[in-house]
Amino acid sequence: MKIAMIGHKVVPSREGGIEIVVEELATRMTAAGHEVTLYNRKRKRAKGERKRTEFAGCRVEEVFTVDKRSLDAIVYAFFATLKARRLARKGKLDVLHYHAEGPCFFLGLLPKKKRKFKLVVTIHGLDWQRGKWGGFATKILKKGERNAVKYADEIIVLSENNRKYFKETYNRETVFIPNGVREPECLPAEIIRDKWGLERDSYVLFLARIVPEKGLHYLVNAWKRLVERGVTDKKLVIAGGASHSAEYYEGIAKSCEGDPSVLMTGFVEGKTLKELYSGAYLYVLPSDLEGMPMSFLEALSYGNICLVSDIEENAEVAAAANENGRCAYTFKHGDEADLEAKIEALLKAELKTHVAPVLPFRWEDVTERTIEVYKRKDC
């Protein structure tokens, strides 16, 4: 099949969960013999850096956008949709796969009658609920959601909670296909020891974009009280960058300034990322809103003990992870006192960490199920 994907920022990258999902799917699809085109957002290249036209067998096409937070995604989605439409008119497209609600704002620009390609949308979460968006952006996201319902041949969701939402709100059937995870490479502390003095089991890890819906403020407040009460001498490591939320990021940084028990690393990737996952005593994700959190899945794959908020999307993953032994715990979301109590209990339990990888869902299965959706005739 000839497949095109729209909605990510840049592949390869770890700028967000969507980028990871698109890369994992696309590279496996090309390995299986399909032709995949990835519409990357055009970025300013470093001196000497060449324009990317291919990645791991996928064709890469850069799409014009503007370097402005409020317009980047919407401008990109418009021009990417026009490019895909031209590809379809040439008969070079069997499946057009949109990722996330925002880009679906432009689905109305695609052929509506006698369409010769299949239109698939993956909803990575109800993006209009995210705290980083203002009123105008929220309206665009909601319109994108409605367009997905109206125009898409198939809609894929990442959680049973979102499947239920689309059924109750729009009476629209969707297909539940979770995100996958790959078996990791566990590494000893080298970079993180030299750079930050971190040793295995010496820290609690938060690893995600620093945006309001991830609930980091709950964790910082709970952690400060634990340290004040002398419960732990471990560090809290906050790994992640801002994403359309500079004010929130700066507020978190200011609240942690001068606190030796908190380390903010900024965005991490590569070997540093692997070492952080490989050595954490506990991974914590206190989010108020998720689609299906990639960092939670990755933490499980490294054998981390995990503590997450009990929102349905997190609870679904925790239940799948705990099928062969307890490794994921939950606390009442938004409840700092419960979060504090659960962290304290897990710290005092002196848990044995990184015993075995836990992979609730594998990318090979996710890719196979996605291709099955592409091929379904009863849409």
LOLUM-894849 format. One line per 3 residues: for each residue x, y, z of N, C-alpha, C. Coordinates in steps of 0.02 Angstrom, whole numbers, plus 50000, padded with zeros to 5 digits. Last residue first. Example, Ala and Ser with C-alpha at 12.3 -4.5 7.8 and 13.67 -1.06 7.14 Angstrom:
2
50642/49888/50354/50684/49947/50357/50645/50002/50394 ~ 50660/49716/50390/50615/49775/50390/50660/49835/50390 $
This chain:
379
49195/49993/50298/49195/50060/50327/49141/50103/50295 ~ 49233/49859/50270/49166/49875/50295/49164/49944/50328 ~ 49359/49826/50235/49314/49846/50181/49248/49873/50206 $
49521/49854/50300/49451/49837/50311/49407/49865/50257 ~ 49652/49895/50287/49626/49848/50237/49552/49833/50244 ~ 49678/49976/50396/49687/50004/50328/49651/49960/50276 $
49661/49882/50497/49613/49936/50491/49617/49967/50421 ~ 49777/49807/50475/49712/49775/50467/49656/49827/50460 ~ 49872/49901/50511/49867/49881/50440/49800/49846/50427 $
49848/49899/50649/49836/49961/50610/49829/49945/50536 ~ 49887/49771/50683/49817/49789/50692/49800/49853/50653 ~ 50025/49781/50656/49984/49731/50621/49910/49749/50625 $
50063/49880/50748/50070/49891/50676/50026/49844/50636 ~ 50037/49813/50869/50003/49876/50854/50005/49890/50779 ~ 50128/49707/50863/50055/49693/50864/50016/49756/50844 $
50248/49777/50865/50235/49731/50810/50160/49717/50805 ~ 50246/49847/50985/50237/49884/50923/50221/49837/50864 ~ 50148/49777/51119/50209/49779/51078/50195/49812/51011 $
50096/49810/51284/50078/49810/51213/50141/49818/51172 ~ 50162/49789/51407/50090/49773/51400/50068/49767/51327 ~ 50303/49737/51457/50281/49765/51393/50208/49747/51382 $
50423/49751/51573/50351/49740/51568/50328/49775/51504 ~ 50579/49674/51617/50540/49720/51576/50466/49701/51575 ~ 50625/49646/51789/50610/49619/51722/50570/49671/51683 $
50679/49726/51891/50687/49653/51893/50677/49623/51823 ~ 50681/49861/51928/50712/49839/51865/50726/49764/51864 ~ 50690/49852/52110/50671/49882/52047/50707/49850/51988 $
50620/49813/52257/50671/49788/52211/50650/49810/52142 ~ 50582/49938/52380/50564/49894/52326/50625/49872/52285 ~ 50560/49993/52512/50625/49970/52487/50616/49918/52431 $
50451/50049/52570/50446/49978/52554/50512/49949/52530 ~ 50469/50185/52579/50483/50145/52639/50482/50070/52625 ~ 50426/50223/52452/50495/50235/52472/50514/50191/52531 $
50291/50188/52457/50334/50153/52410/50408/50164/52425 ~ 50245/50277/52556/50239/50205/52567/50286/50166/52520 ~ 50272/50400/52494/50304/50382/52558/50303/50307/52569 $
50187/50394/52384/50259/50397/52374/50296/50376/52437 ~ 50064/50393/52452/50083/50335/52411/50158/50336/52397 ~ 50063/50518/52517/50059/50457/52556/50082/50396/52517 $
50066/50606/52406/50119/50607/52456/50121/50542/52496 ~ 49943/50572/52346/50007/50563/52310/50065/50560/52359 ~ 49856/50613/52446/49859/50541/52428/49923/50526/52390 $
49883/50750/52444/49893/50712/52506/49898/50638/52491 ~ 49848/50790/52315/49918/50793/52336/49931/50752/52398 ~ 49747/50738/52198/49747/50735/52272/49820/50732/52296 $
49743/50724/52062/49732/50791/52090/49736/50794/52165 ~ 49687/50556/52070/49716/50611/52032/49695/50679/52061 ~ 49740/50445/52189/49682/50484/52168/49705/50548/52134 $
49861/50331/52121/49836/50375/52175/49779/50416/52146 ~ 49924/50166/52084/49888/50227/52068/49872/50267/52131 ~ 50061/50065/52021/50016/50086/52075/49982/50152/52055 $
50136/49927/51948/50107/49993/51938/50055/50007/51991 ~ 50172/49800/51976/50227/49846/51962/50202/49918/51953 ~ 50129/49640/52023/50117/49711/52037/50179/49753/52022 $
50102/49521/51892/50137/49543/51953/50131/49618/51961 ~ 50042/49509/51770/50090/49457/51790/50131/49477/51851 ~ 49958/49619/51761/49930/49552/51749/49977/49496/51773 $
49997/49750/51768/49996/49711/51830/49971/49639/51822 ~ 49981/49806/51643/50049/49795/51668/50050/49748/51728 ~ 49843/49820/51636/49876/49775/51590/49946/49757/51614 $
49826/49917/51738/49794/49851/51744/49827/49800/51698 ~ 49897/50025/51684/49919/49994/51747/49890/49924/51755 ~ 49819/50056/51572/49888/50032/51563/49912/49996/51625 $
49702/50098/51639/49700/50043/51590/49769/50013/51580 ~ 49747/50206/51716/49724/50145/51750/49721/50085/51702 ~ 49770/50304/51619/49826/50275/51657/49807/50209/51688 $
49638/50324/51576/49690/50307/51527/49751/50276/51561 ~ 49568/50361/51693/49554/50298/51660/49609/50276/51612 ~ 49671/50418/51829/49628/50432/51772/49622/50369/51730 $
49752/50403/51942/49702/50351/51926/49653/50370/51871 ~ 49927/50435/51916/49860/50456/51935/49809/50405/51909 ~ 50055/50315/51961/50021/50359/51913/49953/50379/51941 $
50207/50244/51986/50150/50272/52022/50118/50324/51977 ~ 50305/50098/51953/50272/50159/51930/50214/50179/51975 ~ 50461/50025/51944/50400/50029/51983/50369/50097/51968 $
50534/49981/51786/50523/50028/51840/50460/50011/51880 ~ 50570/49905/51677/50562/49871/51741/50553/49918/51800 ~ 50568/49965/51557/50633/49963/51591/50629/49929/51659 $
50433/49964/51529/50477/49920/51490/50546/49914/51520 ~ 50385/50064/51613/50369/49994/51627/50417/49947/51591 ~ 50433/50175/51542/50457/50162/51610/50444/50089/51630 $
50358/50164/51425/50430/50155/51422/50459/50141/51491 ~ 50229/50190/51474/50243/50127/51441/50318/50113/51440 ~ 50253/50322/51519/50231/50270/51566/50246/50201/51537 $
50282/50387/51400/50334/50382/51451/50317/50330/51504 ~ 50161/50381/51328/50219/50342/51305/50271/50335/51360 ~ 49998/50373/51384/50064/50403/51397/50122/50358/51377 $
49870/50402/51286/49902/50343/51314/49976/50363/51323 ~ 49814/50532/51333/49787/50490/51281/49807/50419/51299 ~ 49768/50620/51486/49814/50581/51443/49776/50552/51384 $
49762/50724/51627/49736/50710/51560/49789/50673/51520 ~ 49827/50741/51744/49754/50750/51745/49722/50727/51680 ~ 49970/50645/51803/49932/50683/51753/49856/50686/51767 $
50088/50607/51875/50027/50630/51910/49977/50666/51866 ~ 50195/50484/51871/50159/50523/51821/50092/50545/51851 ~ 50352/50423/51923/50288/50452/51943/50259/50494/51886 $
50455/50286/51959/50432/50332/51907/50363/50357/51927 ~ 50587/50249/52068/50515/50253/52059/50501/50303/52003 ~ 50723/50237/52051/50691/50195/52102/50616/50192/52091 $
50804/50233/51892/50757/50265/51938/50731/50215/51990 ~ 50891/50181/51794/50914/50187/51863/50865/50214/51913 ~ 50838/50178/51667/50870/50117/51692/50886/50121/51766 $
50794/50308/51638/50745/50254/51647/50775/50194/51682 ~ 50923/50366/51630/50874/50390/51679/50821/50337/51692 ~ 50980/50297/51522/51010/50290/51589/50961/50313/51644 $
50898/50340/51416/50900/50269/51434/50929/50258/51505 ~ 50931/50477/51415/50863/50455/51428/50862/50382/51452 ~ 51067/50468/51378/51047/50500/51441/50977/50478/51462 $
51062/50413/51250/51090/50374/51305/51070/50402/51373 ~ 50916/50497/51190/50975/50455/51179/50997/50417/51241 ~ 50867/50643/51286/50856/50591/51236/50918/50548/51232 $
50781/50775/51374/50834/50724/51369/50816/50674/51315 ~ 50752/50943/51423/50737/50888/51376/50796/50840/51372 ~ 50795/50971/51598/50776/50992/51531/50761/50931/51488 $
50820/50929/51727/50871/50914/51676/50857/50948/51610 ~ 50809/50978/51888/50775/50986/51824/50828/50980/51769 ~ 50803/50905/52043/50846/50917/51986/50804/50921/51923 $
50784/50930/52215/50751/50929/52150/50801/50946/52095 ~ 50852/50950/52331/50820/50885/52323/50786/50877/52256 ~ 50897/51080/52339/50946/51028/52319/50915/50959/52309 $
50821/51217/52280/50804/51157/52318/50851/51101/52296 ~ 50843/51326/52198/50877/51325/52262/50862/51264/52305 ~ 50686/51313/52122/50750/51348/52124/50780/51346/52195 $
50561/51265/52113/50614/51216/52129/50682/51249/52137 ~ 50484/51372/52074/50467/51339/52137/50520/51290/52160 ~ 50542/51400/51951/50550/51448/52006/50536/51415/52073 $
50500/51290/51875/50572/51302/51886/50583/51349/51945 ~ 50361/51312/51875/50389/51252/51907/50462/51263/51923 ~ 50358/51433/51803/50330/51429/51871/50357/51369/51909 $
50411/51394/51681/50448/51443/51722/50423/51443/51794 ~ 50307/51309/51638/50375/51283/51648/50414/51330/51694 ~ 50202/51402/51624/50197/51347/51673/50266/51320/51689 $
50255/51483/51522/50238/51513/51587/50233/51460/51641 ~ 50269/51395/51414/50329/51425/51444/50313/51453/51514 ~ 50199/51301/51334/50180/51314/51404/50238/51344/51443 $
50229/51235/51217/50175/51285/51216/50154/51304/51286 ~ 50314/51139/51314/50282/51130/51249/50221/51177/51248 ~ 50473/51118/51397/50408/51150/51390/50380/51136/51321 $
50548/50956/51433/50548/51026/51414/50478/51054/51410 ~ 50615/50843/51557/50567/50863/51506/50572/50937/51491 ~ 50628/50774/51711/50658/50772/51645/50605/50789/51593 $
50665/50790/51871/50613/50813/51825/50645/50820/51756 ~ 50698/50692/52007/50725/50713/51943/50667/50729/51896 ~ 50719/50708/52174/50666/50707/52123/50696/50734/52059 $
50831/50607/52270/50815/50666/52231/50753/50655/52189 ~ 50825/50542/52440/50830/50536/52367/50816/50603/52334 ~ 50803/50544/52571/50861/50583/52549/50873/50574/52474 $
50642/50555/52652/50689/50528/52602/50748/50574/52591 ~ 50574/50611/52760/50554/50544/52737/50608/50514/52692 ~ 50581/50737/52820/50638/50691/52826/50623/50620/52804 $
50486/50830/52798/50474/50783/52853/50530/50732/52861 ~ 50538/50892/52685/50534/50930/52748/50523/50885/52808 ~ 50515/50790/52593/50583/50808/52611/50584/50846/52677 $
50374/50791/52587/50410/50730/52605/50481/50745/52629 ~ 50352/50921/52540/50329/50902/52608/50364/50839/52632 ~ 50407/50912/52412/50435/50960/52460/50414/50942/52532 $
50319/50818/52353/50390/50802/52365/50421/50848/52417 ~ 50200/50889/52340/50203/50829/52383/50275/50812/52401 ~ 50241/50988/52249/50216/51006/52315/50220/50948/52364 $
50279/50909/52138/50327/50954/52169/50305/50972/52240 ~ 50156/50845/52107/50214/50806/52128/50265/50850/52164 ~ 50074/50950/52068/50054/50907/52124/50115/50871/52152 $
50145/50998/51958/50139/51040/52018/50116/51000/52078 ~ 50127/50904/51858/50191/50906/51893/50188/50947/51957 ~ 50018/50873/51774/50009/50874/51847/50074/50877/51888 $
50000/50874/51640/50041/50819/51667/50043/50820/51743 ~ 49932/50988/51607/49893/50927/51613/49933/50868/51639 ~ 50034/51092/51596/49989/51088/51654/49954/51021/51662 $
50195/51024/51551/50134/51059/51533/50083/51048/51589 ~ 50331/50964/51510/50311/51003/51569/50255/51050/51548 ~ 50330/50797/51451/50328/50869/51436/50303/50906/51497 $
50418/50684/51562/50363/50702/51517/50370/50776/51499 ~ 50460/50603/51698/50485/50613/51630/50427/50623/51583 ~ 50515/50595/51859/50459/50620/51819/50488/50634/51750 $
50586/50480/51972/50587/50510/51905/50519/50532/51881 ~ 50689/50481/52114/50621/50470/52088/50616/50510/52023 ~ 50851/50408/52149/50806/50462/52129/50738/50436/52108 $
50936/50305/52167/50947/50364/52209/50898/50420/52194 ~ 50937/50192/52089/50891/50193/52146/50900/50254/52191 ~ 51101/50224/52032/51041/50183/52028/51003/50185/52094 $
51149/50397/52049/51163/50326/52050/51097/50288/52046 ~ 51200/50557/51992/51145/50510/52004/51170/50437/52001 ~ 51277/50669/51965/51290/50631/52026/51237/50580/52042 $
51262/50734/51844/51218/50755/51899/51230/50716/51965 ~ 51366/50691/51757/51334/50757/51748/51297/50781/51810 ~ 51408/50565/51798/51458/50618/51786/51426/50687/51785 $
51284/50500/51807/51328/50504/51865/51377/50562/51857 ~ 51234/50509/51679/51196/50541/51733/51235/50545/51798 ~ 51332/50435/51608/51321/50506/51593/51286/50541/51652 $
51313/50316/51693/51378/50344/51673/51371/50419/51660 ~ 51230/50186/51758/51236/50258/51765/51307/50280/51747 ~ 51196/50058/51633/51220/50081/51699/51227/50157/51699 $
51045/50025/51540/51114/50048/51544/51133/50067/51615 ~ 50942/49924/51439/50956/49950/51506/51030/49966/51513 ~ 50853/49946/51304/50923/49933/51320/50938/49965/51387 $
50686/49871/51295/50736/49924/51301/50807/49898/51308 ~ 50564/49824/51178/50608/49801/51232/50668/49848/51235 ~ 50440/49952/51144/50490/49903/51123/50533/49883/51183 $
50264/49973/51141/50329/49988/51172/50377/49934/51149 ~ 50114/50052/51075/50158/49997/51092/50220/50020/51128 ~ 49949/50113/51110/50019/50123/51090/50060/50063/51110 $
49801/50016/51063/49845/50052/51109/49912/50068/51078 ~ 49659/50036/50977/49725/50007/50967/49774/50046/51011 ~ 49492/50026/50952/49541/50035/51005/49605/49998/50987 $
49397/50112/50837/49438/50052/50847/49490/50067/50900 ~ 49226/50171/50851/49298/50180/50841/49333/50114/50854 ~ 49067/50233/50806/49108/50176/50825/49182/50191/50808 $
48975/50368/50864/49025/50346/50815/49066/50288/50843 ~ 48891/50450/50934/48866/50384/50913/48911/50356/50858 ~ 48950/50558/50990/48935/50562/50919/48901/50498/50892 $
48957/50531/51129/48951/50600/51105/48926/50603/51033 ~ 48966/50392/51146/48915/50429/51183/48903/50499/51154 ~ 49074/50360/51060/49010/50326/51054/48954/50367/51086 $
49176/50439/51107/49152/50449/51038/49085/50415/51027 ~ 49189/50389/51240/49173/50459/51228/49145/50469/51158 ~ 49230/50256/51220/49164/50269/51250/49142/50341/51237 $
49357/50282/51172/49309/50245/51130/49238/50257/51155 ~ 49414/50342/51282/49401/50383/51222/49353/50348/51174 ~ 49417/50229/51365/49383/50289/51387/49367/50334/51328 $
49501/50142/51302/49429/50125/51304/49389/50185/51325 ~ 49623/50225/51199/49597/50203/51264/49523/50185/51258 ~ 49657/50272/51077/49710/50239/51116/49686/50214/51184 $
49568/50248/50921/49578/50281/50986/49626/50239/51027 ~ 49540/50278/50751/49576/50237/50800/49583/50278/50864 ~ 49415/50279/50633/49446/50317/50687/49477/50268/50736 $
49390/50273/50457/49403/50238/50520/49434/50286/50570 ~ 49353/50371/50370/49326/50304/50360/49334/50263/50423 ~ 49310/50537/50418/49357/50480/50421/49321/50414/50408 $
49210/50639/50421/49243/50620/50358/49283/50556/50360 ~ 49151/50657/50549/49112/50666/50488/49144/50633/50427 ~ 49250/50637/50644/49189/50597/50648/49151/50599/50582 $
49338/50736/50602/49360/50666/50603/49299/50620/50604 ~ 49261/50849/50624/49278/50830/50555/49301/50758/50551 ~ 49260/50851/50763/49196/50840/50727/49209/50820/50655 $
49397/50877/50785/49366/50816/50811/49301/50800/50773 ~ 49409/51003/50726/49446/50946/50699/49417/50880/50722 ~ 49329/51075/50813/49308/51068/50743/49345/51010/50710 $
49411/51065/50926/49344/51035/50927/49316/51026/50857 ~ 49521/51138/50879/49529/51068/50897/49461/51032/50899 ~ 49465/51265/50861/49493/51230/50804/49498/51156/50818 $
49432/51294/50994/49379/51290/50944/49403/51253/50882 ~ 49560/51300/51051/49512/51249/51074/49456/51240/51023 ~ 49612/51413/50991/49641/51347/50975/49594/51291/50995 $
49531/51510/51053/49529/51501/50981/49555/51433/50961 ~ 49563/51493/51194/49495/51484/51168/49492/51472/51094 ~ 49722/51403/51211/49674/51457/51224/49608/51444/51190 $
49805/51262/51283/49772/51294/51227/49724/51349/51250 ~ 49855/51197/51393/49900/51243/51359/49866/51282/51303 ~ 49765/51105/51448/49769/51171/51477/49811/51221/51438 $
49663/51005/51342/49729/51020/51370/49735/51093/51390 ~ 49547/50977/51278/49545/50980/51351/49611/51002/51381 ~ 49575/50962/51146/49543/51025/51166/49537/51031/51242 $
49621/50831/51132/49669/50886/51138/49638/50951/51160 ~ 49597/50689/51189/49550/50743/51175/49588/50809/51185 ~ 49713/50582/51101/49686/50611/51162/49639/50667/51142 $
49742/50542/50977/49792/50528/51029/49771/50556/51097 ~ 49655/50467/50857/49644/50517/50910/49692/50500/50967 ~ 49694/50441/50693/49708/50418/50761/49699/50476/50809 $
49601/50413/50547/49622/50462/50598/49636/50426/50663 ~ 49603/50379/50374/49606/50352/50442/49631/50407/50489 ~ 49535/50354/50221/49553/50407/50267/49547/50381/50339 $
49588/50274/50074/49555/50267/50138/49581/50321/50186 ~ 49556/50331/49905/49601/50313/49960/49560/50309/50024 ~ 49468/50377/49814/49502/50315/49798/49554/50295/49850 $
49305/50439/49830/49373/50443/49854/49408/50376/49843 ~ 49178/50472/49786/49220/50428/49745/49293/50434/49764 ~ 49178/50626/49875/49142/50575/49837/49191/50536/49793 $
49271/50707/49934/49219/50678/49976/49182/50622/49941 ~ 49444/50754/49941/49387/50730/49902/49336/50695/49947 ~ 49484/50877/50069/49496/50815/50033/49435/50795/49993 $
49446/50981/50147/49480/50998/50085/49492/50936/50041 ~ 49398/50931/50266/49349/50952/50216/49380/50970/50149 ~ 49508/50918/50347/49484/50859/50311/49434/50876/50257 $
49561/51018/50427/49562/51027/50354/49539/50966/50315 ~ 49557/50976/50557/49520/51037/50540/49512/51044/50464 ~ 49646/50878/50582/49583/50858/50550/49538/50917/50535 $
49751/50931/50656/49758/50929/50583/49693/50911/50547 ~ 49691/50912/50792/49702/50977/50760/49707/50974/50684 ~ 49689/50776/50835/49627/50810/50814/49640/50873/50773 $
49805/50647/50778/49782/50701/50823/49724/50739/50792 ~ 49856/50603/50620/49868/50591/50691/49850/50654/50730 ~ 49792/50527/50472/49801/50587/50513/49811/50567/50586 $
49833/50442/50333/49826/50432/50405/49843/50496/50442 ~ 49775/50379/50188/49798/50442/50217/49782/50440/50291 ~ 49809/50252/50074/49788/50268/50143/49817/50334/50163 $
49846/50259/49941/49796/50210/49961/49767/50225/50029 ~ 49906/50360/49814/49888/50357/49885/49833/50306/49896 ~ 49925/50401/49683/49983/50375/49720/49969/50370/49795 $
49843/50467/49594/49833/50396/49604/49889/50362/49643 ~ 49850/50601/49590/49896/50565/49544/49888/50490/49550 ~ 49768/50635/49692/49744/50648/49624/49788/50613/49571 $
49849/50606/49802/49790/50564/49789/49766/50573/49717 ~ 49942/50709/49794/49965/50639/49789/49907/50593/49771 ~ 49858/50817/49819/49891/50811/49753/49916/50740/49742 $
49826/50789/49951/49773/50791/49901/49802/50784/49830 ~ 49948/50804/50014/49917/50737/50012/49863/50734/49959 ~ 49963/50942/49998/50012/50897/49968/49982/50827/49961 $
49855/50988/50074/49857/51003/50003/49906/50957/49967 ~ 49896/50943/50201/49834/50917/50171/49832/50930/50096 ~ 50007/51023/50221/50015/50950/50217/49955/50918/50184 $
49948/51149/50230/49991/51134/50173/50004/51059/50165 ~ 49873/51131/50352/49842/51155/50290/49884/51134/50229 ~ 49968/51094/50446/49914/51047/50429/49881/51066/50363 $
50050/51211/50455/50077/51147/50431/50022/51101/50407 ~ 49957/51298/50511/49985/51313/50445/50013/51249/50415 ~ 49935/51234/50635/49879/51243/50589/49904/51259/50519 $
50061/51233/50700/50025/51170/50686/49972/51180/50631 ~ 50101/51375/50704/50143/51320/50678/50101/51261/50655 ~ 50030/51474/50769/50014/51460/50700/50049/51398/50671 $
50074/51497/50898/50002/51496/50887/49983/51473/50816 ~ 50217/51496/50887/50181/51447/50926/50108/51441/50907 ~ 50300/51507/50737/50261/51545/50786/50215/51497/50821 $
50367/51488/50608/50398/51478/50674/50363/51523/50725 ~ 50258/51406/50495/50288/51468/50520/50313/51455/50591 ~ 50289/51287/50362/50251/51312/50419/50283/51377/50441 $
50296/51170/50228/50304/51239/50252/50260/51251/50314 ~ 50359/51009/50247/50299/51050/50235/50310/51119/50266 ~ 50461/50885/50173/50454/50942/50218/50395/50985/50197 $
50446/50714/50166/50433/50776/50129/50422/50832/50179 ~ 50521/50558/50154/50508/50616/50198/50500/50678/50155 ~ 50487/50388/50139/50497/50451/50103/50478/50508/50149 $
50568/50262/50234/50510/50306/50223/50531/50367/50182 ~ 50688/50199/50259/50646/50173/50205/50584/50214/50191 ~ 50740/50281/50361/50727/50209/50373/50678/50180/50321 $
50698/50422/50277/50715/50397/50344/50693/50325/50350 ~ 50729/50555/50163/50717/50484/50176/50735/50468/50248 ~ 50762/50685/50154/50712/50662/50106/50693/50589/50117 $
50821/50822/50242/50805/50751/50246/50750/50734/50196 ~ 50951/50931/50199/50879/50919/50198/50865/50845/50198 ~ 51095/50931/50307/51062/50922/50243/50986/50912/50251 $
51188/51048/50398/51138/50994/50400/51101/50991/50334 ~ 51268/51160/50393/51295/51098/50367/51247/51040/50366 ~ 51190/51229/50531/51240/51240/50479/51270/51173/50458 $
51025/51162/50555/51089/51184/50580/51138/51190/50522 ~ 50872/51221/50481/50924/51170/50488/50988/51202/50516 ~ 50712/51255/50533/50776/51285/50516/50831/51235/50531 $
50588/51140/50469/50623/51174/50523/50688/51205/50498 ~ 50433/51087/50414/50497/51116/50394/50526/51155/50452 ~ 50362/50938/50474/50361/51011/50474/50431/51037/50456 $
50341/50797/50364/50374/50830/50420/50365/50905/50416 ~ 50250/50675/50312/50250/50747/50302/50277/50781/50365 ~ 50305/50526/50246/50297/50564/50308/50301/50638/50293 $
50248/50389/50156/50270/50458/50152/50254/50494/50217 ~ 50284/50221/50125/50259/50270/50173/50290/50338/50160 ~ 50240/50073/50053/50273/50136/50038/50243/50190/50083 $
50271/49908/50125/50227/49964/50107/50269/50027/50092 ~ 50354/49807/50172/50345/49814/50100/50299/49870/50078 ~ 50385/49802/50303/50339/49751/50280/50322/49758/50205 $
50461/49914/50319/50496/49849/50323/50452/49792/50298 ~ 50358/50006/50317/50404/50003/50259/50443/49937/50260 ~ 50301/49976/50442/50262/49968/50381/50307/49965/50319 $
50403/50011/50529/50383/49940/50525/50342/49927/50462 ~ 50407/50148/50509/50467/50108/50493/50450/50034/50489 ~ 50277/50187/50549/50300/50197/50481/50359/50153/50463 $
50268/50154/50688/50223/50126/50638/50253/50128/50568 ~ 50374/50230/50744/50370/50158/50755/50325/50124/50703 ~ 50342/50362/50701/50405/50330/50682/50401/50254/50688 $
50217/50383/50761/50224/50385/50688/50287/50350/50666 ~ 50253/50372/50899/50204/50327/50869/50212/50325/50793 ~ 50342/50480/50915/50364/50411/50928/50318/50362/50893 $
50258/50587/50885/50317/50576/50844/50343/50504/50853 ~ 50165/50578/50988/50143/50568/50920/50203/50552/50875 ~ 50236/50612/51105/50215/50543/51094/50195/50529/51022 $
50372/50724/51059/50309/50706/51091/50291/50635/51075 ~ 50500/50733/51013/50468/50794/51036/50402/50781/51072 ~ 50597/50646/50971/50559/50628/51030/50524/50690/51058 $
50613/50602/50796/50623/50646/50853/50583/50619/50912 ~ 50640/50578/50619/50638/50552/50688/50647/50608/50739 ~ 50496/50677/50611/50519/50609/50622/50586/50601/50585 $
50413/50814/50680/50470/50791/50640/50485/50719/50660 ~ 50267/50816/50713/50310/50874/50701/50367/50853/50654 ~ 50118/50737/50643/50177/50740/50686/50216/50803/50671 $
50023/50749/50542/50005/50767/50611/50062/50770/50659 ~ 50009/50620/50421/50007/50692/50436/49991/50700/50510 ~ 50066/50498/50306/50049/50516/50375/50059/50591/50387 $
50019/50384/50177/50047/50449/50197/50023/50466/50267 ~ 50051/50238/50081/50025/50267/50143/50058/50335/50155 ~ 50016/50115/49972/50048/50181/49974/50013/50221/50029 $
50041/49940/50000/50000/50000/50000/50043/50063/50000 $
